[in-house]
Amino acid sequence: MPVIGIPVDMLNERIETKLDPDDMVVKLQQLGCDVEGYATLRRFACGTCGFLMEITETENPPVVCSACGEDFKENPHQISERGTSEVIRMELLAVRPDMFDPAGLARTLRGYLGEFVGPVKYELAEATMKVSVEAELLEKSSPFYRPIRCAVVRNVALDDDRIKVLMKLQENLHWAMGRDRKRASIGVYDLSTFEPEKGIQYSLVTPEGLKFVPLGKSQESTPKQVLAEHPKGVAYAHLLEGKEKYPLLSAKRADGSDVVMALIPIINSEDTKVTQKSTDLFIDVTGLDDRLVEKIMNTILTSILELCPESKGECVTIAPAGGQAFISPDLTPQKVIFDTDLPARRVGIDVTSADVKHLLQKMGHGLAGGGNGTVTVEVPAYRNDILHPVDLVEDVAIAYGYHNIVPSLVPTFTVGEETPRSAVMNRVRQAFTGHNFLEVLTLILSNEGDQFEKMCRKNASEHVVLAHPISQDQTLIRTSLVPGLLDTLSVNTDQPLPQKIFEVGRISLLDNSEEVGAKEHLRVAAAVIGSRVDFADIKALSESVLAEIGLSGGNCEAMPEEHSWCETFIPGRGAVIRSGGKEWAVLGELHPQVLESFGLGYPVSVVEINLEVLI
């Protein structure tokens, strides 16, 4: 995890309880923070963009600005030292982005220390400005889909320290929640540099569609030039690779001319950058998921309001072209029905219902009635980690104090043994290794090409699709183990034949009866490749293994034409083994088209057995 430095003075001035350095470390550790200790950091400012850089006392001064790319070796006059700062160094707690900065961390500490109990209320003024959004940017079916949320913060007082905290918070949110801008990005602008009453546009622009001055530069560039030449453009160009148009946020100056605010998600413009003279800020968050964008907006907005207590928040109207306008941000608390007996059952602490309610309030949650042993918990809008009631149990345990839990022996002692599922898996492994097969492990993530097209299998749309896959090769959870075995054989074509491999693993299929909408199924698959391999080999193997694991008496039938595996096998050389109306296994000799798809030059026979019938 990245290590951040929280300025000690900014943290202490936001809490009433006076803690000595050792006590501060203890309290932060009790909150779940991984604290490394105290350090003195040297600070340097970039004269080009104003970015503040911090290094330890043993490190050499920076040679390049990490924000704008200014080369301090070529232009040494563009870097200046700004003294030192005492910080607490700690690893980012990725699940708590609301604690990434001294203001947000102090808010949590105040509740934990009992200085303030209950949720912090943030009053937002009504919207006075509007952001017009091009339709394609809000259509989920569009390749340019990237929803937006905006807010305004007025009457801020900024200095070097606050600007540094704001920029580091933005950077850390990009890392933790935005996945280094892959899923979301943030922009903060000086509201005085444009006329918001004349409208703000969130639109698409072609690579050569306009010119603007990117942050830290003095010359205009087209979006295409920014991606090719600016340090931030080069670093994040892959996010816009293959796109015909790029997201752009722009506004109007007092004279009616256009001013670019940001090329999203790459770089802000120099014209709208935030300085110590900025008093009103405009914030935008864009990304690939509505919930994520809202959570990031709520996090950064409330952190700025905590950082600058004299400031006031203001809503913004988001107006999609041809769609229904809505107000941003939405700080409505998330409501969770919570069983007050759950902490005692899960953690083993002796707490009453009243105790649980008080502990939840210490962690910043609100309460809104309840009954029959439950309470409606109002989770603050900036909390991103509360996905299930068990997450509230963790909050109760933290507020109670893990250090206050008295260790005790387990009241009931039991003897460990294999679970039925593990026992089945081990029996299957013994059966296949007894037939001289080698066990392999393949990835659980796959894609439609490998699972269906290359296998000539019918796609019944029963597979679990990933919402945000990291690559085109991993877009779904596998529905069969066989493609993984064939991939393994395809990268071992230089090894002696025959080759015999198997895998015991899980597949996933959609199932509306399950809470999560899908269910895992235990399978074993085996593949044999060789010059003399045929259907008879795999049939004999399948019947032998089934008998060894306790599935004897099944009927081997010809593969029905309507079966999803029918075209996978050579006609007349595919079969299913059934018993009592349940399908135990599919087996057969692969069709030449399947062999060609996987780059295999010799006959291959495979079997896949459903092990759920044994559990």
WOSUL-V180158 format. One record per residue. N is the residue number from 0. RES is the residue in three letters. PSI is psi in degrees with one decimal (* if undefined). D_LAST is the distance of its C-alpha to the last C-alpha in whole Angstrom. Layout:
BEGIN
n | res | psi | d_last
N | RES | PSI | D_LAST
N | RES | PSI | D_LAST
END
This chain:
BEGIN
n | res | psi | d_last
0 | MET | 143.0 | 40
1 | PRO | 148.8 | 44
2 | VAL | 132.5 | 46
3 | ILE | 159.4 | 49
4 | GLY | 116.4 | 52
5 | ILE | 117.0 | 53
6 | PRO | 125.2 | 56
7 | VAL | -43.5 | 57
8 | ASP | -38.4 | 60
9 | MET | -31.9 | 58
10 | LEU | -46.1 | 56
11 | ASN | -35.4 | 58
12 | GLU | -7.9 | 60
13 | ARG | 2.8 | 57
14 | ILE | 148.6 | 56
15 | GLU | -35.4 | 59
16 | THR | 127.5 | 57
17 | LYS | 112.5 | 59
18 | LEU | 133.3 | 57
19 | ASP | 166.2 | 58
20 | PRO | -42.2 | 56
21 | ASP | -41.3 | 54
22 | ASP | -37.1 | 53
23 | MET | -44.2 | 52
24 | VAL | -43.1 | 50
25 | VAL | -46.5 | 48
26 | LYS | -41.0 | 48
27 | LEU | -38.8 | 46
28 | GLN | -35.7 | 44
29 | GLN | -26.2 | 43
30 | LEU | -7.9 | 42
31 | GLY | 4.1 | 40
32 | CYS | 139.9 | 42
33 | ASP | 94.5 | 42
34 | VAL | 129.4 | 46
35 | GLU | -28.3 | 48
36 | GLY | -168.3 | 51
37 | TYR | 153.2 | 55
38 | ALA | 155.2 | 56
39 | THR | 122.4 | 60
40 | LEU | 139.2 | 59
41 | ARG | 143.0 | 62
42 | ARG | 136.7 | 63
43 | PHE | 142.8 | 64
44 | ALA | 139.0 | 65
45 | CYS | 125.7 | 65
46 | GLY | -16.9 | 68
47 | THR | -49.4 | 67
48 | CYS | -9.6 | 64
49 | GLY | 2.0 | 64
50 | PHE | 135.2 | 61
51 | LEU | 129.6 | 61
52 | MET | 139.6 | 59
53 | GLU | 137.6 | 58
54 | ILE | 158.9 | 58
55 | THR | 167.0 | 58
56 | GLU | -18.9 | 61
57 | THR | -8.4 | 60
58 | GLU | 155.0 | 60
59 | ASN | 151.8 | 62
60 | PRO | 148.2 | 63
61 | PRO | 147.0 | 61
62 | VAL | -14.6 | 63
63 | VAL | 139.6 | 61
64 | CYS | 125.9 | 60
65 | SER | -10.6 | 56
66 | ALA | -50.6 | 57
67 | CYS | -10.4 | 60
68 | GLY | 9.0 | 60
69 | GLU | 130.5 | 64
70 | ASP | 109.0 | 65
71 | PHE | -14.9 | 67
72 | LYS | -40.9 | 68
73 | GLU | -33.3 | 70
74 | ASN | 71.9 | 71
75 | PRO | -21.2 | 71
76 | HIS | -10.3 | 73
77 | GLN | 3.2 | 70
78 | ILE | 137.1 | 68
79 | SER | 144.5 | 69
80 | GLU | 136.9 | 68
81 | ARG | 35.8 | 67
82 | GLY | -157.3 | 67
83 | THR | 166.8 | 64
84 | SER | 132.9 | 61
85 | GLU | 124.9 | 59
86 | VAL | 158.8 | 56
87 | ILE | 119.7 | 53
88 | ARG | 126.8 | 50
89 | MET | 152.8 | 47
90 | GLU | 144.7 | 43
91 | LEU | 129.9 | 43
92 | LEU | 93.6 | 40
93 | ALA | -30.5 | 38
94 | VAL | -7.8 | 36
95 | ARG | 68.7 | 40
96 | PRO | -17.4 | 42
97 | ASP | -3.9 | 44
98 | MET | 22.2 | 45
99 | PHE | -12.1 | 46
100 | ASP | 163.6 | 50
101 | PRO | -33.8 | 52
102 | ALA | -46.2 | 53
103 | GLY | -38.0 | 49
104 | LEU | -40.0 | 49
105 | ALA | -36.8 | 51
106 | ARG | -44.2 | 50
107 | THR | -40.5 | 47
108 | LEU | -39.3 | 49
109 | ARG | -41.1 | 51
110 | GLY | -43.9 | 49
111 | TYR | -36.2 | 47
112 | LEU | -2.8 | 50
113 | GLY | 12.0 | 51
114 | GLU | -31.7 | 54
115 | PHE | 124.1 | 53
116 | VAL | 131.8 | 50
117 | GLY | 178.5 | 48
118 | PRO | 147.5 | 48
119 | VAL | 129.4 | 51
120 | LYS | 128.3 | 52
121 | TYR | 113.4 | 53
122 | GLU | 126.8 | 56
123 | LEU | 134.7 | 56
124 | ALA | 157.6 | 60
125 | GLU | 155.9 | 59
126 | ALA | 134.4 | 59
127 | THR | -4.2 | 63
128 | MET | 161.6 | 61
129 | LYS | 142.0 | 59
130 | VAL | 117.1 | 57
131 | SER | 129.6 | 57
132 | VAL | 129.9 | 54
133 | GLU | 138.0 | 54
134 | ALA | -41.3 | 52
135 | GLU | -26.9 | 50
136 | LEU | -15.6 | 49
137 | LEU | 5.2 | 47
138 | GLU | 117.9 | 45
139 | LYS | -24.9 | 41
140 | SER | -7.3 | 42
141 | SER | 143.1 | 45
142 | PRO | -10.8 | 44
143 | PHE | 12.0 | 47
144 | TYR | 122.5 | 45
145 | ARG | 87.2 | 45
146 | PRO | 158.5 | 46
147 | ILE | 146.9 | 48
148 | ARG | 144.1 | 49
149 | CYS | 160.4 | 52
150 | ALA | 163.5 | 54
151 | VAL | 140.1 | 58
152 | VAL | 121.5 | 59
153 | ARG | 157.2 | 63
154 | ASN | 42.6 | 65
155 | VAL | 149.1 | 63
156 | ALA | 111.6 | 65
157 | LEU | 141.6 | 64
158 | ASP | -175.1 | 65
159 | ASP | -44.1 | 64
160 | ASP | -45.9 | 61
161 | ARG | -38.8 | 60
162 | ILE | -41.1 | 60
163 | LYS | -45.8 | 58
164 | VAL | -42.9 | 55
165 | LEU | -43.9 | 55
166 | MET | -38.3 | 55
167 | LYS | -37.6 | 52
168 | LEU | -45.0 | 50
169 | GLN | -44.2 | 50
170 | GLU | -42.9 | 49
171 | ASN | -35.3 | 46
172 | LEU | -36.8 | 45
173 | HIS | -40.5 | 45
174 | TRP | -52.2 | 43
175 | ALA | -46.3 | 40
176 | MET | -33.9 | 40
177 | GLY | -2.5 | 41
178 | ARG | 54.1 | 40
179 | ASP | 45.2 | 43
180 | ARG | 0.8 | 44
181 | LYS | -35.0 | 42
182 | ARG | -23.3 | 40
183 | ALA | 155.3 | 43
184 | SER | 157.5 | 47
185 | ILE | 143.5 | 50
186 | GLY | 137.2 | 53
187 | VAL | 130.5 | 56
188 | TYR | 155.5 | 60
189 | ASP | 114.6 | 63
190 | LEU | -22.5 | 64
191 | SER | -8.1 | 68
192 | THR | -2.6 | 67
193 | PHE | 172.7 | 67
194 | GLU | 93.3 | 68
195 | PRO | -26.1 | 64
196 | GLU | -22.7 | 66
197 | LYS | 1.9 | 67
198 | GLY | 142.9 | 63
199 | ILE | 135.7 | 61
200 | GLN | 129.3 | 59
201 | TYR | 106.1 | 55
202 | SER | -174.6 | 56
203 | LEU | 143.7 | 55
204 | VAL | 147.0 | 57
205 | THR | 161.6 | 58
206 | PRO | -27.4 | 58
207 | GLU | 19.5 | 62
208 | GLY | -22.5 | 62
209 | LEU | 178.7 | 64
210 | LYS | 145.4 | 65
211 | PHE | 166.8 | 65
212 | VAL | 109.6 | 65
213 | PRO | 157.3 | 62
214 | LEU | 131.3 | 61
215 | GLY | 0.1 | 63
216 | LYS | 169.3 | 66
217 | SER | -10.2 | 69
218 | GLN | 148.3 | 69
219 | GLU | 148.9 | 67
220 | SER | 152.2 | 64
221 | THR | 161.5 | 62
222 | PRO | -38.7 | 59
223 | LYS | -41.6 | 58
224 | GLN | -36.5 | 61
225 | VAL | -44.8 | 59
226 | LEU | -26.3 | 56
227 | ALA | -24.5 | 58
228 | GLU | -36.1 | 60
229 | HIS | 139.3 | 59
230 | PRO | -43.4 | 57
231 | LYS | -35.9 | 54
232 | GLY | -43.6 | 54
233 | VAL | -40.4 | 54
234 | ALA | -33.2 | 51
235 | TYR | 14.0 | 49
236 | ALA | -29.8 | 50
237 | HIS | -21.9 | 47
238 | LEU | -21.8 | 46
239 | LEU | 8.5 | 48
240 | GLU | 132.4 | 48
241 | GLY | -3.5 | 48
242 | LYS | 138.1 | 49
243 | GLU | -23.7 | 53
244 | LYS | 153.9 | 53
245 | TYR | 145.9 | 53
246 | PRO | 138.9 | 52
247 | LEU | 136.2 | 56
248 | LEU | 127.3 | 57
249 | SER | 164.7 | 61
250 | ALA | -168.5 | 63
251 | LYS | 141.6 | 67
252 | ARG | 175.7 | 70
253 | ALA | -31.6 | 73
254 | ASP | 3.4 | 75
255 | GLY | -6.4 | 72
256 | SER | 157.6 | 71
257 | ASP | 144.6 | 67
258 | VAL | 126.6 | 66
259 | VAL | 131.4 | 62
260 | MET | -42.9 | 60
261 | ALA | 144.8 | 57
262 | LEU | 108.8 | 55
263 | ILE | 135.2 | 52
264 | PRO | 39.8 | 50
265 | ILE | -61.3 | 52
266 | ILE | 144.7 | 55
267 | ASN | 168.8 | 58
268 | SER | 154.4 | 61
269 | GLU | -30.8 | 64
270 | ASP | -26.9 | 66
271 | THR | 18.6 | 64
272 | LYS | 153.0 | 63
273 | VAL | 134.2 | 62
274 | THR | 179.7 | 65
275 | GLN | -20.4 | 67
276 | LYS | -10.6 | 69
277 | SER | 133.0 | 66
278 | THR | -22.2 | 66
279 | ASP | 132.8 | 64
280 | LEU | 143.6 | 60
281 | PHE | 132.8 | 58
282 | ILE | 136.9 | 55
283 | ASP | 148.5 | 52
284 | VAL | 127.5 | 48
285 | THR | 157.8 | 47
286 | GLY | -164.1 | 43
287 | LEU | -1.1 | 41
288 | ASP | 129.6 | 39
289 | ASP | -47.0 | 41
290 | ARG | -43.8 | 39
291 | LEU | -44.6 | 39
292 | VAL | -42.5 | 43
293 | GLU | -43.0 | 44
294 | LYS | -41.0 | 42
295 | ILE | -42.5 | 44
296 | MET | -46.1 | 47
297 | ASN | -35.5 | 47
298 | THR | -51.2 | 46
299 | ILE | -35.2 | 49
300 | LEU | -50.1 | 51
301 | THR | -30.9 | 51
302 | SER | -39.0 | 51
303 | ILE | -40.1 | 55
304 | LEU | -32.3 | 56
305 | GLU | -39.1 | 55
306 | LEU | -38.7 | 56
307 | CYS | 81.9 | 60
308 | PRO | -17.9 | 60
309 | GLU | -8.3 | 63
310 | SER | 164.6 | 61
311 | LYS | 136.9 | 60
312 | GLY | 155.3 | 57
313 | GLU | 140.4 | 58
314 | CYS | 165.8 | 56
315 | VAL | 141.8 | 56
316 | THR | 126.4 | 56
317 | ILE | 119.7 | 53
318 | ALA | 95.0 | 55
319 | PRO | 142.8 | 53
320 | ALA | 121.2 | 55
321 | GLY | 10.2 | 55
322 | GLY | -177.1 | 52
323 | GLN | 126.1 | 52
324 | ALA | 151.5 | 53
325 | PHE | 165.6 | 51
326 | ILE | 137.9 | 52
327 | SER | 143.3 | 51
328 | PRO | 174.7 | 50
329 | ASP | 106.6 | 48
330 | LEU | 21.0 | 47
331 | THR | 129.4 | 46
332 | PRO | 150.3 | 43
333 | GLN | 128.9 | 40
334 | LYS | 130.3 | 39
335 | VAL | 126.1 | 35
336 | ILE | 120.7 | 35
337 | PHE | 130.1 | 34
338 | ASP | 115.6 | 33
339 | THR | -12.4 | 35
340 | ASP | -12.0 | 33
341 | LEU | -43.1 | 30
342 | PRO | -39.7 | 32
343 | ALA | -39.1 | 33
344 | ARG | -39.0 | 29
345 | ARG | -39.6 | 28
346 | VAL | -26.0 | 31
347 | GLY | 21.7 | 32
348 | ILE | 148.2 | 36
349 | ASP | 90.3 | 38
350 | VAL | 141.4 | 39
351 | THR | 174.0 | 40
352 | SER | -40.1 | 40
353 | ALA | -38.6 | 43
354 | ASP | -45.0 | 43
355 | VAL | -43.6 | 40
356 | LYS | -42.2 | 42
357 | HIS | -41.2 | 45
358 | LEU | -37.5 | 42
359 | LEU | -39.9 | 41
360 | GLN | -33.5 | 45
361 | LYS | -29.9 | 46
362 | MET | 11.1 | 43
363 | GLY | 7.5 | 45
364 | HIS | 153.6 | 43
365 | GLY | 162.1 | 45
366 | LEU | 138.8 | 44
367 | ALA | 60.4 | 44
368 | GLY | -166.4 | 44
369 | GLY | -164.1 | 41
370 | GLY | 162.8 | 40
371 | ASN | 44.5 | 37
372 | GLY | 10.2 | 36
373 | THR | 163.5 | 36
374 | VAL | 143.1 | 39
375 | THR | 113.5 | 39
376 | VAL | 130.5 | 39
377 | GLU | 103.5 | 42
378 | VAL | 129.2 | 40
379 | PRO | 145.8 | 43
380 | ALA | -20.1 | 43
381 | TYR | -4.5 | 44
382 | ARG | 119.2 | 40
383 | ASN | -9.0 | 38
384 | ASP | -2.7 | 35
385 | ILE | 96.6 | 34
386 | LEU | -13.3 | 31
387 | HIS | 152.6 | 29
388 | PRO | -28.5 | 30
389 | VAL | -24.7 | 29
390 | ASP | -31.5 | 31
391 | LEU | -30.3 | 34
392 | VAL | -41.5 | 32
393 | GLU | -41.4 | 33
394 | ASP | -41.7 | 37
395 | VAL | -42.8 | 37
396 | ALA | -39.1 | 36
397 | ILE | -45.5 | 39
398 | ALA | -36.7 | 42
399 | TYR | -38.0 | 41
400 | GLY | 108.9 | 41
401 | TYR | -30.2 | 38
402 | HIS | -14.6 | 41
403 | ASN | -6.3 | 42
404 | ILE | 122.1 | 38
405 | VAL | 121.4 | 39
406 | PRO | 141.5 | 37
407 | SER | 157.4 | 35
408 | LEU | 150.3 | 33
409 | VAL | 127.0 | 29
410 | PRO | -27.3 | 30
411 | THR | 125.2 | 27
412 | PHE | 136.2 | 26
413 | THR | 164.0 | 22
414 | VAL | 126.5 | 21
415 | GLY | 148.1 | 19
416 | GLU | 168.5 | 16
417 | GLU | 142.2 | 13
418 | THR | 157.3 | 10
419 | PRO | -37.7 | 6
420 | ARG | -43.5 | 6
421 | SER | -37.8 | 10
422 | ALA | -42.2 | 9
423 | VAL | -45.1 | 7
424 | MET | -40.0 | 10
425 | ASN | -37.3 | 13
426 | ARG | -41.4 | 12
427 | VAL | -42.5 | 13
428 | ARG | -43.0 | 16
429 | GLN | -37.9 | 17
430 | ALA | -46.1 | 17
431 | PHE | -39.3 | 19
432 | THR | -28.5 | 21
433 | GLY | -22.6 | 22
434 | HIS | 17.3 | 23
435 | ASN | 33.6 | 25
436 | PHE | 148.9 | 24
437 | LEU | 129.7 | 24
438 | GLU | 138.9 | 21
439 | VAL | 162.3 | 23
440 | LEU | 126.1 | 22
441 | THR | 168.3 | 23
442 | LEU | 142.3 | 24
443 | ILE | -22.6 | 21
444 | LEU | 139.3 | 24
445 | SER | -157.0 | 26
446 | ASN | 165.4 | 28
447 | GLU | -32.8 | 29
448 | GLY | -48.5 | 31
449 | ASP | -40.9 | 29
450 | GLN | -30.6 | 26
451 | PHE | -57.1 | 28
452 | GLU | -52.5 | 31
453 | LYS | -26.0 | 31
454 | MET | -6.5 | 28
455 | CYS | 32.2 | 30
456 | ARG | 147.4 | 27
457 | LYS | 132.3 | 28
458 | ASN | 107.9 | 27
459 | ALA | 7.3 | 25
460 | SER | 36.5 | 26
461 | GLU | 4.2 | 22
462 | HIS | 157.7 | 22
463 | VAL | 119.3 | 23
464 | VAL | 137.3 | 27
465 | LEU | 134.8 | 28
466 | ALA | -38.9 | 31
467 | HIS | 75.2 | 33
468 | PRO | 148.0 | 32
469 | ILE | -16.6 | 34
470 | SER | 166.4 | 35
471 | GLN | -16.5 | 34
472 | ASP | -12.0 | 32
473 | GLN | 74.7 | 29
474 | THR | -9.2 | 29
475 | LEU | 166.8 | 26
476 | ILE | 133.8 | 22
477 | ARG | 148.1 | 21
478 | THR | -3.3 | 19
479 | SER | 149.4 | 19
480 | LEU | -17.4 | 19
481 | VAL | -45.2 | 22
482 | PRO | -36.7 | 25
483 | GLY | -38.0 | 24
484 | LEU | -40.2 | 24
485 | LEU | -36.0 | 27
486 | ASP | -40.3 | 29
487 | THR | -43.2 | 28
488 | LEU | -35.6 | 30
489 | SER | -24.4 | 33
490 | VAL | 7.4 | 34
491 | ASN | 30.4 | 34
492 | THR | -13.9 | 36
493 | ASP | 2.6 | 39
494 | GLN | 156.3 | 37
495 | PRO | 151.7 | 37
496 | LEU | 157.1 | 35
497 | PRO | 159.7 | 33
498 | GLN | 134.4 | 30
499 | LYS | 117.1 | 26
500 | ILE | 156.3 | 24
501 | PHE | 163.8 | 20
502 | GLU | 136.9 | 18
503 | VAL | 123.5 | 14
504 | GLY | -174.9 | 14
505 | ARG | 147.1 | 14
506 | ILE | 168.7 | 16
507 | SER | 137.5 | 17
508 | LEU | 148.6 | 18
509 | LEU | 140.1 | 20
510 | ASP | 105.5 | 19
511 | ASN | -17.0 | 21
512 | SER | -14.2 | 19
513 | GLU | 151.1 | 18
514 | GLU | -37.9 | 21
515 | VAL | 0.9 | 21
516 | GLY | 4.8 | 21
517 | ALA | 161.0 | 18
518 | LYS | 141.3 | 15
519 | GLU | 145.3 | 13
520 | HIS | 134.6 | 11
521 | LEU | 130.8 | 9
522 | ARG | 161.0 | 12
523 | VAL | 137.1 | 14
524 | ALA | 149.2 | 17
525 | ALA | 150.1 | 20
526 | ALA | 141.1 | 24
527 | VAL | 130.3 | 27
528 | ILE | 137.3 | 30
529 | GLY | 165.7 | 34
530 | SER | -24.3 | 37
531 | ARG | 15.7 | 35
532 | VAL | 136.1 | 32
533 | ASP | -172.2 | 31
534 | PHE | -36.8 | 28
535 | ALA | -36.3 | 29
536 | ASP | -47.5 | 27
537 | ILE | -30.6 | 24
538 | LYS | -44.1 | 23
539 | ALA | -42.1 | 24
540 | LEU | -46.1 | 22
541 | SER | -46.1 | 19
542 | GLU | -37.2 | 19
543 | SER | -46.6 | 19
544 | VAL | -43.3 | 16
545 | LEU | -40.6 | 14
546 | ALA | -39.7 | 16
547 | GLU | -31.5 | 15
548 | ILE | 5.3 | 12
549 | GLY | 23.3 | 11
550 | LEU | 60.8 | 12
551 | SER | 159.1 | 15
552 | GLY | 4.7 | 18
553 | GLY | 157.9 | 17
554 | ASN | 127.7 | 20
555 | CYS | 116.0 | 22
556 | GLU | 154.2 | 24
557 | ALA | 146.1 | 26
558 | MET | 119.5 | 25
559 | PRO | 149.6 | 27
560 | GLU | -29.9 | 29
561 | GLU | -5.3 | 28
562 | HIS | 142.8 | 25
563 | SER | -20.2 | 25
564 | TRP | 0.5 | 24
565 | CYS | -46.5 | 27
566 | GLU | -3.6 | 30
567 | THR | -30.6 | 28
568 | PHE | 159.7 | 29
569 | ILE | 134.3 | 32
570 | PRO | 128.7 | 33
571 | GLY | -4.5 | 32
572 | ARG | 27.7 | 30
573 | GLY | 147.9 | 26
574 | ALA | 163.5 | 24
575 | VAL | 147.5 | 20
576 | ILE | 122.3 | 18
577 | ARG | 159.6 | 17
578 | SER | 129.3 | 16
579 | GLY | 32.2 | 16
580 | GLY | -2.5 | 17
581 | LYS | 140.0 | 14
582 | GLU | 118.1 | 15
583 | TRP | -39.5 | 13
584 | ALA | 154.9 | 15
585 | VAL | 142.1 | 19
586 | LEU | 159.6 | 21
587 | GLY | 179.7 | 25
588 | GLU | 126.0 | 28
589 | LEU | 143.4 | 29
590 | HIS | 145.2 | 32
591 | PRO | -31.5 | 35
592 | GLN | -36.9 | 36
593 | VAL | -42.9 | 32
594 | LEU | -42.5 | 33
595 | GLU | -38.6 | 37
596 | SER | -34.1 | 35
597 | PHE | 4.9 | 33
598 | GLY | 34.9 | 36
599 | LEU | 133.6 | 35
600 | GLY | 3.9 | 38
601 | TYR | 159.7 | 36
602 | PRO | 143.2 | 33
603 | VAL | 133.3 | 30
604 | SER | 141.9 | 27
605 | VAL | 159.3 | 23
606 | VAL | 143.0 | 20
607 | GLU | 124.5 | 17
608 | ILE | 134.7 | 13
609 | ASN | 109.4 | 10
610 | LEU | -6.3 | 7
611 | GLU | -25.6 | 5
612 | VAL | -13.4 | 6
613 | LEU | -8.6 | 4
614 | ILE | * | 0
END
